[in-house]
Amino acid sequence: MLAELPPENVEIIEFSDEIAHLRDAYLEARIVEPEGKMDAEHIASASVADADFVVSWNFKHIVHYEKISGYHAVNLMNGYKEIGIYSPKEVV
C-alpha cells in the first residue's frame, strides 16, 4: 500500500539522537517495557517529525489508552506536541 502512494506524500525519517532521546524517555517513564523499544521508537520518530498522528494495529504498545496518555505526557515534558494515535478502524 505504501508503494502506491505518490512519492511527494511520503517522508522518510532518518534515525537520530533526538529520536533516541525521546524513545529512551518513554522507556524510562515505563510507558513500554524494553521489549516494546521499537514501538516506542516508532512513536518517537513520528513525534520528532511533527506528524499529526500515527495509525497502527499494535494494541499492546501503541494504540492503548494508558500508553497514549503516557506518550502525550512525555512528549509535553520534552517539548513535543501530543500526537494522535489511532487504529485503522478509527481513521477509515
PDB file of N, CA, C and O in Angstrom:
ATOM      1  N   MET A   1       0.826  -1.193   0.000  1.00  0.00           N
ATOM      2  CA  MET A   1       0.000   0.000   0.000  1.00  0.00           C
ATOM      3  C   MET A   1       0.871   1.257   0.000  1.00  0.00           C
ATOM      4  O   MET A   1       0.577   2.218  -0.711  1.00  0.00           O
ATOM      5  N   LEU A   2       1.934   1.249   0.793  1.00  0.00           N
ATOM      6  CA  LEU A   2       2.829   2.405   0.848  1.00  0.00           C
ATOM      7  C   LEU A   2       3.453   2.676  -0.519  1.00  0.00           C
ATOM      8  O   LEU A   2       3.635   3.832  -0.901  1.00  0.00           O
ATOM      9  N   ALA A   3       3.776   1.629  -1.246  1.00  0.00           N
ATOM     10  CA  ALA A   3       4.396   1.780  -2.565  1.00  0.00           C
ATOM     11  C   ALA A   3       3.459   2.471  -3.559  1.00  0.00           C
ATOM     12  O   ALA A   3       3.913   3.028  -4.558  1.00  0.00           O
ATOM     13  N   GLU A   4       2.173   2.435  -3.289  1.00  0.00           N
ATOM     14  CA  GLU A   4       1.198   3.051  -4.194  1.00  0.00           C
ATOM     15  C   GLU A   4       1.032   4.554  -3.959  1.00  0.00           C
ATOM     16  O   GLU A   4       0.418   5.245  -4.772  1.00  0.00           O
ATOM     17  N   LEU A   5       1.576   5.059  -2.853  1.00  0.00           N
ATOM     18  CA  LEU A   5       1.464   6.492  -2.563  1.00  0.00           C
ATOM     19  C   LEU A   5       2.386   7.293  -3.472  1.00  0.00           C
ATOM     20  O   LEU A   5       3.480   6.836  -3.801  1.00  0.00           O
ATOM     21  N   PRO A   6       1.956   8.479  -3.878  1.00  0.00           N
ATOM     22  CA  PRO A   6       2.847   9.333  -4.662  1.00  0.00           C
ATOM     23  C   PRO A   6       4.075   9.695  -3.817  1.00  0.00           C
ATOM     24  O   PRO A   6       3.934   9.972  -2.626  1.00  0.00           O
ATOM     25  N   PRO A   7       5.257   9.698  -4.399  1.00  0.00           N
ATOM     26  CA  PRO A   7       6.488   9.974  -3.642  1.00  0.00           C
ATOM     27  C   PRO A   7       6.447  11.285  -2.855  1.00  0.00           C
ATOM     28  O   PRO A   7       7.043  11.383  -1.783  1.00  0.00           O
ATOM     29  N   GLU A   8       5.759  12.274  -3.374  1.00  0.00           N
ATOM     30  CA  GLU A   8       5.687  13.566  -2.670  1.00  0.00           C
ATOM     31  C   GLU A   8       4.852  13.485  -1.386  1.00  0.00           C
ATOM     32  O   GLU A   8       4.867  14.413  -0.577  1.00  0.00           O
ATOM     33  N   ASN A   9       4.131  12.384  -1.201  1.00  0.00           N
ATOM     34  CA  ASN A   9       3.328  12.185   0.005  1.00  0.00           C
ATOM     35  C   ASN A   9       4.008  11.282   1.023  1.00  0.00           C
ATOM     36  O   ASN A   9       3.403  10.929   2.036  1.00  0.00           O
ATOM     37  N   VAL A  10       5.252  10.906   0.771  1.00  0.00           N
ATOM     38  CA  VAL A  10       5.987  10.013   1.657  1.00  0.00           C
ATOM     39  C   VAL A  10       7.214  10.744   2.194  1.00  0.00           C
ATOM     40  O   VAL A  10       7.979  11.338   1.435  1.00  0.00           O
ATOM     41  N   GLU A  11       7.387  10.691   3.491  1.00  0.00           N
ATOM     42  CA  GLU A  11       8.566  11.287   4.112  1.00  0.00           C
ATOM     43  C   GLU A  11       9.327  10.179   4.840  1.00  0.00           C
ATOM     44  O   GLU A  11       8.768   9.486   5.689  1.00  0.00           O
ATOM     45  N   ILE A  12      10.586  10.023   4.505  1.00  0.00           N
ATOM     46  CA  ILE A  12      11.444   9.047   5.165  1.00  0.00           C
ATOM     47  C   ILE A  12      12.089   9.730   6.367  1.00  0.00           C
ATOM     48  O   ILE A  12      12.698  10.791   6.234  1.00  0.00           O
ATOM     49  N   ILE A  13      11.952   9.118   7.532  1.00  0.00           N
ATOM     50  CA  ILE A  13      12.510   9.680   8.758  1.00  0.00           C
ATOM     51  C   ILE A  13      13.787   8.921   9.088  1.00  0.00           C
ATOM     52  O   ILE A  13      13.751   7.712   9.316  1.00  0.00           O
ATOM     53  N   GLU A  14      14.892   9.611   9.113  1.00  0.00           N
ATOM     54  CA  GLU A  14      16.173   9.004   9.469  1.00  0.00           C
ATOM     55  C   GLU A  14      16.324   8.982  10.986  1.00  0.00           C
ATOM     56  O   GLU A  14      15.983   9.955  11.660  1.00  0.00           O
ATOM     57  N   PHE A  15      16.833   7.876  11.523  1.00  0.00           N
ATOM     58  CA  PHE A  15      17.061   7.762  12.960  1.00  0.00           C
ATOM     59  C   PHE A  15      18.055   8.832  13.397  1.00  0.00           C
ATOM     60  O   PHE A  15      19.013   9.129  12.684  1.00  0.00           O
ATOM     61  N   SER A  16      17.821   9.405  14.567  1.00  0.00           N
ATOM     62  CA  SER A  16      18.686  10.469  15.070  1.00  0.00           C
ATOM     63  C   SER A  16      18.828  10.378  16.587  1.00  0.00           C
ATOM     64  O   SER A  16      18.106   9.630  17.247  1.00  0.00           O
ATOM     65  N   ASP A  17      19.762  11.144  17.122  1.00  0.00           N
ATOM     66  CA  ASP A  17      19.938  11.213  18.574  1.00  0.00           C
ATOM     67  C   ASP A  17      18.681  11.760  19.243  1.00  0.00           C
ATOM     68  O   ASP A  17      18.334  11.352  20.351  1.00  0.00           O
ATOM     69  N   GLU A  18      18.003  12.681  18.569  1.00  0.00           N
ATOM     70  CA  GLU A  18      16.775  13.265  19.106  1.00  0.00           C
ATOM     71  C   GLU A  18      15.687  12.200  19.259  1.00  0.00           C
ATOM     72  O   GLU A  18      14.974  12.167  20.262  1.00  0.00           O
ATOM     73  N   ILE A  19      15.571  11.341  18.267  1.00  0.00           N
ATOM     74  CA  ILE A  19      14.603  10.240  18.333  1.00  0.00           C
ATOM     75  C   ILE A  19      14.995   9.275  19.449  1.00  0.00           C
ATOM     76  O   ILE A  19      14.143   8.841  20.224  1.00  0.00           O
ATOM     77  N   ALA A  20      16.278   8.941  19.532  1.00  0.00           N
ATOM     78  CA  ALA A  20      16.751   8.020  20.579  1.00  0.00           C
ATOM     79  C   ALA A  20      16.474   8.588  21.966  1.00  0.00           C
ATOM     80  O   ALA A  20      16.081   7.848  22.868  1.00  0.00           O
ATOM     81  N   HIS A  21      16.673   9.877  22.146  1.00  0.00           N
ATOM     82  CA  HIS A  21      16.430  10.515  23.453  1.00  0.00           C
ATOM     83  C   HIS A  21      14.953  10.412  23.838  1.00  0.00           C
ATOM     84  O   HIS A  21      14.630  10.072  24.976  1.00  0.00           O
ATOM     85  N   LEU A  22      14.061  10.705  22.895  1.00  0.00           N
ATOM     86  CA  LEU A  22      12.632  10.647  23.199  1.00  0.00           C
ATOM     87  C   LEU A  22      12.191   9.201  23.429  1.00  0.00           C
ATOM     88  O   LEU A  22      11.415   8.928  24.345  1.00  0.00           O
ATOM     89  N   ARG A  23      12.682   8.278  22.604  1.00  0.00           N
ATOM     90  CA  ARG A  23      12.383   6.851  22.805  1.00  0.00           C
ATOM     91  C   ARG A  23      12.803   6.407  24.204  1.00  0.00           C
ATOM     92  O   ARG A  23      12.054   5.720  24.898  1.00  0.00           O
ATOM     93  N   ASP A  24      14.005   6.805  24.609  1.00  0.00           N
ATOM     94  CA  ASP A  24      14.513   6.423  25.926  1.00  0.00           C
ATOM     95  C   ASP A  24      13.692   7.061  27.048  1.00  0.00           C
ATOM     96  O   ASP A  24      13.543   6.481  28.123  1.00  0.00           O
ATOM     97  N   ALA A  25      13.163   8.260  26.789  1.00  0.00           N
ATOM     98  CA  ALA A  25      12.302   8.906  27.788  1.00  0.00           C
ATOM     99  C   ALA A  25      11.017   8.097  27.980  1.00  0.00           C
ATOM    100  O   ALA A  25      10.526   7.976  29.102  1.00  0.00           O
ATOM    101  N   TYR A  26      10.471   7.546  26.899  1.00  0.00           N
ATOM    102  CA  TYR A  26       9.291   6.686  27.018  1.00  0.00           C
ATOM    103  C   TYR A  26       9.617   5.442  27.841  1.00  0.00           C
ATOM    104  O   TYR A  26       8.837   5.024  28.696  1.00  0.00           O
ATOM    105  N   LEU A  27      10.780   4.862  27.568  1.00  0.00           N
ATOM    106  CA  LEU A  27      11.194   3.658  28.303  1.00  0.00           C
ATOM    107  C   LEU A  27      11.425   3.972  29.784  1.00  0.00           C
ATOM    108  O   LEU A  27      11.000   3.210  30.652  1.00  0.00           O
ATOM    109  N   GLU A  28      12.093   5.085  30.073  1.00  0.00           N
ATOM    110  CA  GLU A  28      12.349   5.470  31.461  1.00  0.00           C
ATOM    111  C   GLU A  28      11.055   5.746  32.213  1.00  0.00           C
ATOM    112  O   GLU A  28      10.966   5.494  33.414  1.00  0.00           O
ATOM    113  N   ALA A  29      10.058   6.260  31.513  1.00  0.00           N
ATOM    114  CA  ALA A  29       8.755   6.532  32.126  1.00  0.00           C
ATOM    115  C   ALA A  29       7.919   5.259  32.230  1.00  0.00           C
ATOM    116  O   ALA A  29       6.815   5.282  32.774  1.00  0.00           O
ATOM    117  N   ARG A  30       8.437   4.163  31.715  1.00  0.00           N
ATOM    118  CA  ARG A  30       7.787   2.857  31.745  1.00  0.00           C
ATOM    119  C   ARG A  30       6.457   2.824  30.993  1.00  0.00           C
ATOM    120  O   ARG A  30       5.533   2.093  31.349  1.00  0.00           O
ATOM    121  N   ILE A  31       6.394   3.630  29.956  1.00  0.00           N
ATOM    122  CA  ILE A  31       5.213   3.571  29.097  1.00  0.00           C
ATOM    123  C   ILE A  31       5.194   2.222  28.401  1.00  0.00           C
ATOM    124  O   ILE A  31       4.144   1.597  28.257  1.00  0.00           O
ATOM    125  N   VAL A  32       6.352   1.789  27.979  1.00  0.00           N
ATOM    126  CA  VAL A  32       6.518   0.449  27.424  1.00  0.00           C
ATOM    127  C   VAL A  32       7.710  -0.208  28.103  1.00  0.00           C
ATOM    128  O   VAL A  32       8.617   0.465  28.592  1.00  0.00           O
ATOM    129  N   GLU A  33       7.690  -1.514  28.122  1.00  0.00           N
ATOM    130  CA  GLU A  33       8.808  -2.285  28.661  1.00  0.00           C
ATOM    131  C   GLU A  33       9.879  -2.406  27.570  1.00  0.00           C
ATOM    132  O   GLU A  33       9.611  -2.090  26.411  1.00  0.00           O
ATOM    133  N   PRO A  34      11.073  -2.856  27.922  1.00  0.00           N
ATOM    134  CA  PRO A  34      12.154  -2.946  26.928  1.00  0.00           C
ATOM    135  C   PRO A  34      11.799  -3.703  25.650  1.00  0.00           C
ATOM    136  O   PRO A  34      12.312  -3.372  24.582  1.00  0.00           O
ATOM    137  N   GLU A  35      10.927  -4.715  25.739  1.00  0.00           N
ATOM    138  CA  GLU A  35      10.565  -5.447  24.512  1.00  0.00           C
ATOM    139  C   GLU A  35       9.741  -4.584  23.555  1.00  0.00           C
ATOM    140  O   GLU A  35       9.580  -4.943  22.388  1.00  0.00           O
ATOM    141  N   GLY A  36       9.224  -3.463  24.027  1.00  0.00           N
ATOM    142  CA  GLY A  36       8.476  -2.537  23.183  1.00  0.00           C
ATOM    143  C   GLY A  36       9.321  -1.379  22.683  1.00  0.00           C
ATOM    144  O   GLY A  36       8.787  -0.365  22.233  1.00  0.00           O
ATOM    145  N   LYS A  37      10.631  -1.525  22.758  1.00  0.00           N
ATOM    146  CA  LYS A  37      11.551  -0.442  22.383  1.00  0.00           C
ATOM    147  C   LYS A  37      11.319   0.056  20.950  1.00  0.00           C
ATOM    148  O   LYS A  37      11.321   1.264  20.712  1.00  0.00           O
ATOM    149  N   MET A  38      11.123  -0.852  20.008  1.00  0.00           N
ATOM    150  CA  MET A  38      10.918  -0.443  18.612  1.00  0.00           C
ATOM    151  C   MET A  38       9.582   0.291  18.443  1.00  0.00           C
ATOM    152  O   MET A  38       9.464   1.187  17.607  1.00  0.00           O
ATOM    153  N   ASP A  39       8.597  -0.085  19.223  1.00  0.00           N
ATOM    154  CA  ASP A  39       7.315   0.615  19.175  1.00  0.00           C
ATOM    155  C   ASP A  39       7.467   2.028  19.729  1.00  0.00           C
ATOM    156  O   ASP A  39       6.908   2.979  19.183  1.00  0.00           O
ATOM    157  N   ALA A  40       8.226   2.158  20.813  1.00  0.00           N
ATOM    158  CA  ALA A  40       8.499   3.484  21.374  1.00  0.00           C
ATOM    159  C   ALA A  40       9.276   4.327  20.368  1.00  0.00           C
ATOM    160  O   ALA A  40       9.057   5.533  20.254  1.00  0.00           O
ATOM    161  N   GLU A  41      10.176   3.689  19.648  1.00  0.00           N
ATOM    162  CA  GLU A  41      10.951   4.400  18.629  1.00  0.00           C
ATOM    163  C   GLU A  41      10.053   4.877  17.492  1.00  0.00           C
ATOM    164  O   GLU A  41      10.272   5.950  16.929  1.00  0.00           O
ATOM    165  N   HIS A  42       9.054   4.089  17.163  1.00  0.00           N
ATOM    166  CA  HIS A  42       8.089   4.464  16.128  1.00  0.00           C
ATOM    167  C   HIS A  42       7.369   5.757  16.534  1.00  0.00           C
ATOM    168  O   HIS A  42       7.267   6.691  15.739  1.00  0.00           O
ATOM    169  N   ILE A  43       6.876   5.801  17.761  1.00  0.00           N
ATOM    170  CA  ILE A  43       6.168   6.995  18.243  1.00  0.00           C
ATOM    171  C   ILE A  43       7.124   8.184  18.359  1.00  0.00           C
ATOM    172  O   ILE A  43       6.763   9.313  18.026  1.00  0.00           O
ATOM    173  N   ALA A  44       8.341   7.922  18.833  1.00  0.00           N
ATOM    174  CA  ALA A  44       9.337   8.996  18.945  1.00  0.00           C
ATOM    175  C   ALA A  44       9.661   9.568  17.570  1.00  0.00           C
ATOM    176  O   ALA A  44       9.768  10.785  17.415  1.00  0.00           O
ATOM    177  N   SER A  45       9.817   8.710  16.579  1.00  0.00           N
ATOM    178  CA  SER A  45      10.111   9.177  15.217  1.00  0.00           C
ATOM    179  C   SER A  45       9.000  10.071  14.687  1.00  0.00           C
ATOM    180  O   SER A  45       9.264  11.128  14.113  1.00  0.00           O
ATOM    181  N   ALA A  46       7.767   9.646  14.879  1.00  0.00           N
ATOM    182  CA  ALA A  46       6.629  10.444  14.420  1.00  0.00           C
ATOM    183  C   ALA A  46       6.541  11.764  15.181  1.00  0.00           C
ATOM    184  O   ALA A  46       6.217  12.799  14.599  1.00  0.00           O
ATOM    185  N   SER A  47       6.828  11.727  16.474  1.00  0.00           N
ATOM    186  CA  SER A  47       6.768  12.941  17.295  1.00  0.00           C
ATOM    187  C   SER A  47       7.844  13.938  16.885  1.00  0.00           C
ATOM    188  O   SER A  47       7.569  15.128  16.730  1.00  0.00           O
ATOM    189  N   VAL A  48       9.060  13.455  16.712  1.00  0.00           N
ATOM    190  CA  VAL A  48      10.161  14.331  16.306  1.00  0.00           C
ATOM    191  C   VAL A  48       9.907  14.903  14.911  1.00  0.00           C
ATOM    192  O   VAL A  48      10.270  16.046  14.634  1.00  0.00           O
ATOM    193  N   ALA A  49       9.294  14.125  14.046  1.00  0.00           N
ATOM    194  CA  ALA A  49       8.981  14.584  12.683  1.00  0.00           C
ATOM    195  C   ALA A  49       7.759  15.506  12.646  1.00  0.00           C
ATOM    196  O   ALA A  49       7.388  16.010  11.585  1.00  0.00           O
ATOM    197  N   ASP A  50       7.138  15.723  13.807  1.00  0.00           N
ATOM    198  CA  ASP A  50       5.973  16.593  13.928  1.00  0.00           C
ATOM    199  C   ASP A  50       4.767  16.062  13.141  1.00  0.00           C
ATOM    200  O   ASP A  50       3.991  16.830  12.575  1.00  0.00           O
ATOM    201  N   ALA A  51       4.631  14.731  13.121  1.00  0.00           N
ATOM    202  CA  ALA A  51       3.464  14.118  12.473  1.00  0.00           C
ATOM    203  C   ALA A  51       2.209  14.466  13.266  1.00  0.00           C
ATOM    204  O   ALA A  51       2.267  14.703  14.472  1.00  0.00           O
ATOM    205  N   ASP A  52       1.096  14.492  12.584  1.00  0.00           N
ATOM    206  CA  ASP A  52      -0.173  14.777  13.249  1.00  0.00           C
ATOM    207  C   ASP A  52      -0.715  13.556  13.968  1.00  0.00           C
ATOM    208  O   ASP A  52      -1.315  13.675  15.036  1.00  0.00           O
ATOM    209  N   PHE A  53      -0.504  12.368  13.382  1.00  0.00           N
ATOM    210  CA  PHE A  53      -0.992  11.157  14.031  1.00  0.00           C
ATOM    211  C   PHE A  53      -0.270   9.923  13.512  1.00  0.00           C
ATOM    212  O   PHE A  53       0.391   9.947  12.473  1.00  0.00           O
ATOM    213  N   VAL A  54      -0.420   8.845  14.274  1.00  0.00           N
ATOM    214  CA  VAL A  54       0.097   7.526  13.928  1.00  0.00           C
ATOM    215  C   VAL A  54      -1.101   6.593  13.841  1.00  0.00           C
ATOM    216  O   VAL A  54      -1.996   6.648  14.685  1.00  0.00           O
ATOM    217  N   VAL A  55      -1.123   5.736  12.824  1.00  0.00           N
ATOM    218  CA  VAL A  55      -2.164   4.733  12.677  1.00  0.00           C
ATOM    219  C   VAL A  55      -1.495   3.370  12.814  1.00  0.00           C
ATOM    220  O   VAL A  55      -0.535   3.068  12.104  1.00  0.00           O
ATOM    221  N   SER A  56      -2.004   2.553  13.726  1.00  0.00           N
ATOM    222  CA  SER A  56      -1.351   1.278  13.993  1.00  0.00           C
ATOM    223  C   SER A  56      -2.362   0.222  14.426  1.00  0.00           C
ATOM    224  O   SER A  56      -3.400   0.529  15.011  1.00  0.00           O
ATOM    225  N   TRP A  57      -2.026  -1.037  14.121  1.00  0.00           N
ATOM    226  CA  TRP A  57      -2.793  -2.173  14.622  1.00  0.00           C
ATOM    227  C   TRP A  57      -2.201  -2.679  15.930  1.00  0.00           C
ATOM    228  O   TRP A  57      -2.733  -3.627  16.507  1.00  0.00           O
ATOM    229  N   ASN A  58      -1.126  -2.082  16.413  1.00  0.00           N
ATOM    230  CA  ASN A  58      -0.442  -2.554  17.613  1.00  0.00           C
ATOM    231  C   ASN A  58      -1.181  -2.068  18.858  1.00  0.00           C
ATOM    232  O   ASN A  58      -0.985  -0.939  19.307  1.00  0.00           O
ATOM    233  N   PHE A  59      -2.030  -2.931  19.407  1.00  0.00           N
ATOM    234  CA  PHE A  59      -2.833  -2.561  20.576  1.00  0.00           C
ATOM    235  C   PHE A  59      -2.108  -2.827  21.893  1.00  0.00           C
ATOM    236  O   PHE A  59      -2.601  -2.447  22.955  1.00  0.00           O
ATOM    237  N   LYS A  60      -0.958  -3.465  21.837  1.00  0.00           N
ATOM    238  CA  LYS A  60      -0.209  -3.754  23.057  1.00  0.00           C
ATOM    239  C   LYS A  60       0.662  -2.573  23.480  1.00  0.00           C
ATOM    240  O   LYS A  60       0.660  -2.190  24.649  1.00  0.00           O
ATOM    241  N   HIS A  61       1.403  -1.996  22.538  1.00  0.00           N
ATOM    242  CA  HIS A  61       2.364  -0.950  22.887  1.00  0.00           C
ATOM    243  C   HIS A  61       2.065   0.419  22.295  1.00  0.00           C
ATOM    244  O   HIS A  61       2.716   1.398  22.658  1.00  0.00           O
ATOM    245  N   ILE A  62       1.097   0.509  21.395  1.00  0.00           N
ATOM    246  CA  ILE A  62       0.854   1.802  20.745  1.00  0.00           C
ATOM    247  C   ILE A  62      -0.587   2.263  20.929  1.00  0.00           C
ATOM    248  O   ILE A  62      -0.820   3.249  21.629  1.00  0.00           O
ATOM    249  N   VAL A  63      -1.548   1.593  20.332  1.00  0.00           N
ATOM    250  CA  VAL A  63      -2.951   2.018  20.384  1.00  0.00           C
ATOM    251  C   VAL A  63      -3.591   1.415  21.637  1.00  0.00           C
ATOM    252  O   VAL A  63      -4.345   0.444  21.573  1.00  0.00           O
ATOM    253  N   HIS A  64      -3.267   2.016  22.757  1.00  0.00           N
ATOM    254  CA  HIS A  64      -3.717   1.526  24.065  1.00  0.00           C
ATOM    255  C   HIS A  64      -3.924   2.764  24.931  1.00  0.00           C
ATOM    256  O   HIS A  64      -3.022   3.591  25.064  1.00  0.00           O
ATOM    257  N   TYR A  65      -5.101   2.890  25.516  1.00  0.00           N
ATOM    258  CA  TYR A  65      -5.473   4.110  26.245  1.00  0.00           C
ATOM    259  C   TYR A  65      -4.392   4.590  27.211  1.00  0.00           C
ATOM    260  O   TYR A  65      -4.018   5.762  27.177  1.00  0.00           O
ATOM    261  N   GLU A  66      -3.892   3.720  28.059  1.00  0.00           N
ATOM    262  CA  GLU A  66      -2.888   4.126  29.048  1.00  0.00           C
ATOM    263  C   GLU A  66      -1.567   4.498  28.392  1.00  0.00           C
ATOM    264  O   GLU A  66      -0.883   5.410  28.855  1.00  0.00           O
ATOM    265  N   LYS A  67      -1.202   3.808  27.325  1.00  0.00           N
ATOM    266  CA  LYS A  67       0.043   4.118  26.615  1.00  0.00           C
ATOM    267  C   LYS A  67      -0.056   5.480  25.948  1.00  0.00           C
ATOM    268  O   LYS A  67       0.883   6.275  26.006  1.00  0.00           O
ATOM    269  N   ILE A  68      -1.191   5.750  25.317  1.00  0.00           N
ATOM    270  CA  ILE A  68      -1.363   7.021  24.612  1.00  0.00           C
ATOM    271  C   ILE A  68      -1.213   8.194  25.569  1.00  0.00           C
ATOM    272  O   ILE A  68      -0.521   9.159  25.245  1.00  0.00           O
ATOM    273  N   SER A  69      -1.838   8.139  26.730  1.00  0.00           N
ATOM    274  CA  SER A  69      -1.711   9.244  27.683  1.00  0.00           C
ATOM    275  C   SER A  69      -0.270   9.368  28.175  1.00  0.00           C
ATOM    276  O   SER A  69       0.195  10.475  28.446  1.00  0.00           O
ATOM    277  N   GLY A  70       0.433   8.258  28.291  1.00  0.00           N
ATOM    278  CA  GLY A  70       1.844   8.298  28.673  1.00  0.00           C
ATOM    279  C   GLY A  70       2.698   8.944  27.602  1.00  0.00           C
ATOM    280  O   GLY A  70       3.542   9.787  27.907  1.00  0.00           O
ATOM    281  N   TYR A  71       2.491   8.559  26.346  1.00  0.00           N
ATOM    282  CA  TYR A  71       3.228   9.193  25.252  1.00  0.00           C
ATOM    283  C   TYR A  71       2.970  10.699  25.231  1.00  0.00           C
ATOM    284  O   TYR A  71       3.896  11.487  25.038  1.00  0.00           O
ATOM    285  N   HIS A  72       1.727  11.091  25.428  1.00  0.00           N
ATOM    286  CA  HIS A  72       1.390  12.520  25.437  1.00  0.00           C
ATOM    287  C   HIS A  72       2.138  13.248  26.547  1.00  0.00           C
ATOM    288  O   HIS A  72       2.711  14.312  26.313  1.00  0.00           O
ATOM    289  N   ALA A  73       2.136  12.684  27.751  1.00  0.00           N
ATOM    290  CA  ALA A  73       2.791  13.328  28.887  1.00  0.00           C
ATOM    291  C   ALA A  73       4.288  13.482  28.647  1.00  0.00           C
ATOM    292  O   ALA A  73       4.844  14.555  28.880  1.00  0.00           O
ATOM    293  N   VAL A  74       4.936  12.438  28.192  1.00  0.00           N
ATOM    294  CA  VAL A  74       6.380  12.502  27.946  1.00  0.00           C
ATOM    295  C   VAL A  74       6.674  13.484  26.813  1.00  0.00           C
ATOM    296  O   VAL A  74       7.639  14.245  26.889  1.00  0.00           O
ATOM    297  N   ASN A  75       5.861  13.474  25.776  1.00  0.00           N
ATOM    298  CA  ASN A  75       6.061  14.444  24.695  1.00  0.00           C
ATOM    299  C   ASN A  75       6.006  15.866  25.227  1.00  0.00           C
ATOM    300  O   ASN A  75       6.888  16.672  24.930  1.00  0.00           O
ATOM    301  N   LEU A  76       4.989  16.180  26.003  1.00  0.00           N
ATOM    302  CA  LEU A  76       4.848  17.537  26.529  1.00  0.00           C
ATOM    303  C   LEU A  76       6.012  17.913  27.441  1.00  0.00           C
ATOM    304  O   LEU A  76       6.489  19.047  27.402  1.00  0.00           O
ATOM    305  N   MET A  77       6.468  16.975  28.257  1.00  0.00           N
ATOM    306  CA  MET A  77       7.608  17.246  29.152  1.00  0.00           C
ATOM    307  C   MET A  77       8.906  17.459  28.383  1.00  0.00           C
ATOM    308  O   MET A  77       9.849  18.055  28.904  1.00  0.00           O
ATOM    309  N   ASN A  78       8.956  16.974  27.149  1.00  0.00           N
ATOM    310  CA  ASN A  78      10.170  17.089  26.342  1.00  0.00           C
ATOM    311  C   ASN A  78      10.043  18.085  25.198  1.00  0.00           C
ATOM    312  O   ASN A  78      10.884  18.114  24.300  1.00  0.00           O
ATOM    313  N   GLY A  79       8.999  18.897  25.226  1.00  0.00           N
ATOM    314  CA  GLY A  79       8.857  19.966  24.246  1.00  0.00           C
ATOM    315  C   GLY A  79       8.216  19.570  22.925  1.00  0.00           C
ATOM    316  O   GLY A  79       8.327  20.303  21.941  1.00  0.00           O
ATOM    317  N   TYR A  80       7.547  18.427  22.887  1.00  0.00           N
ATOM    318  CA  TYR A  80       6.850  17.983  21.680  1.00  0.00           C
ATOM    319  C   TYR A  80       5.350  18.069  21.904  1.00  0.00           C
ATOM    320  O   TYR A  80       4.879  18.067  23.041  1.00  0.00           O
ATOM    321  N   LYS A  81       4.605  18.145  20.808  1.00  0.00           N
ATOM    322  CA  LYS A  81       3.151  18.190  20.921  1.00  0.00           C
ATOM    323  C   LYS A  81       2.597  16.782  21.157  1.00  0.00           C
ATOM    324  O   LYS A  81       3.278  15.783  20.927  1.00  0.00           O
ATOM    325  N   GLU A  82       1.364  16.728  21.615  1.00  0.00           N
ATOM    326  CA  GLU A  82       0.665  15.443  21.692  1.00  0.00           C
ATOM    327  C   GLU A  82       0.460  14.950  20.267  1.00  0.00           C
ATOM    328  O   GLU A  82       0.217  15.735  19.351  1.00  0.00           O
ATOM    329  N   ILE A  83       0.562  13.654  20.101  1.00  0.00           N
ATOM    330  CA  ILE A  83       0.387  13.076  18.775  1.00  0.00           C
ATOM    331  C   ILE A  83      -0.841  12.164  18.809  1.00  0.00           C
ATOM    332  O   ILE A  83      -1.005  11.367  19.733  1.00  0.00           O
ATOM    333  N   GLY A  84      -1.685  12.286  17.812  1.00  0.00           N
ATOM    334  CA  GLY A  84      -2.849  11.415  17.736  1.00  0.00           C
ATOM    335  C   GLY A  84      -2.409   9.986  17.448  1.00  0.00           C
ATOM    336  O   GLY A  84      -1.559   9.755  16.588  1.00  0.00           O
ATOM    337  N   ILE A  85      -2.976   9.044  18.153  1.00  0.00           N
ATOM    338  CA  ILE A  85      -2.652   7.632  17.946  1.00  0.00           C
ATOM    339  C   ILE A  85      -3.975   6.893  17.784  1.00  0.00           C
ATOM    340  O   ILE A  85      -4.812   6.877  18.687  1.00  0.00           O
ATOM    341  N   TYR A  86      -4.146   6.277  16.603  1.00  0.00           N
ATOM    342  CA  TYR A  86      -5.423   5.669  16.271  1.00  0.00           C
ATOM    343  C   TYR A  86      -5.244   4.286  15.640  1.00  0.00           C
ATOM    344  O   TYR A  86      -4.190   3.952  15.099  1.00  0.00           O
ATOM    345  N   SER A  87      -6.306   3.504  15.732  1.00  0.00           N
ATOM    346  CA  SER A  87      -6.342   2.245  14.992  1.00  0.00           C
ATOM    347  C   SER A  87      -6.848   2.563  13.576  1.00  0.00           C
ATOM    348  O   SER A  87      -7.504   3.586  13.377  1.00  0.00           O
ATOM    349  N   PRO A  88      -6.555   1.709  12.601  1.00  0.00           N
ATOM    350  CA  PRO A  88      -7.062   1.957  11.253  1.00  0.00           C
ATOM    351  C   PRO A  88      -8.586   2.094  11.195  1.00  0.00           C
ATOM    352  O   PRO A  88      -9.103   2.871  10.392  1.00  0.00           O
ATOM    353  N   LYS A  89      -9.300   1.360  12.025  1.00  0.00           N
ATOM    354  CA  LYS A  89     -10.764   1.453  12.022  1.00  0.00           C
ATOM    355  C   LYS A  89     -11.241   2.846  12.430  1.00  0.00           C
ATOM    356  O   LYS A  89     -12.291   3.300  11.975  1.00  0.00           O
ATOM    357  N   GLU A  90     -10.473   3.526  13.287  1.00  0.00           N
ATOM    358  CA  GLU A  90     -10.851   4.870  13.708  1.00  0.00           C
ATOM    359  C   GLU A  90     -10.614   5.897  12.612  1.00  0.00           C
ATOM    360  O   GLU A  90     -11.254   6.948  12.592  1.00  0.00           O
ATOM    361  N   VAL A  91      -9.714   5.600  11.719  1.00  0.00           N
ATOM    362  CA  VAL A  91      -9.349   6.549  10.676  1.00  0.00           C
ATOM    363  C   VAL A  91     -10.202   6.390   9.421  1.00  0.00           C
ATOM    364  O   VAL A  91     -10.523   7.368   8.746  1.00  0.00           O
ATOM    365  N   VAL A  92     -10.561   5.153   9.124  1.00  0.00           N
ATOM    366  CA  VAL A  92     -11.323   4.887   7.901  1.00  0.00           C
ATOM    367  C   VAL A  92     -12.738   5.233   8.090  1.00  0.00           C
ATOM    368  O   VAL A  92     -13.539   5.078   7.168  1.00  0.00           O
TER     369      VAL A  92
END
